[in-house]
Amino acid sequence: IEESTKDIPVLSSLGWLAKQQIGLTSGVVEGISELGEGISTMIGQPIQTVKGMSALIGLNSEVSAGKAWGEMLKAIISYDDFSEGDIGKGAGKIALNVISTVLTGGGGAGIKGVQVAYVAARAGSTMAP
């Protein structure tokens, strides 16, 4: 849509807005999937979850605490989506993270943190401190 309306001033803006709306929706849907994956990881792999969480407090020799916190922050703010120019998708994920964190008294961020810490610990050999 954006390409076909680029020379029409009002329509080109509408094309950009439509793209962001689609991205926003896909960001929320993908965020819900990631939240479910985080919960599944916590339940299905408790030892790996503890190992991942230990990275956040510096008790994991494979990943530094700074790297684990950095990866968690990047996940919470949807850094990768924004860096790839996918503003709508990033905004959708952030909206879901904020809503789930507020509604659960911090549980949403905790689950995201567990998921990211687990991934960081699992990929520790490729993530230099």
Buried (B, 14 or more C-beta within 10 A) or exposed (E): BBEEBEEEEEBBEEBBEBBBEBBBEBBBBBBBEBBEBBBEBBEEBEEBBBBBBBBBEEEBEBBBBEBBBBBBEBBBBBBEBBEEEBBBBBBBBBBBBEEBBEEEEEEBBBBBBBBBBBBBBBEBEEBEE
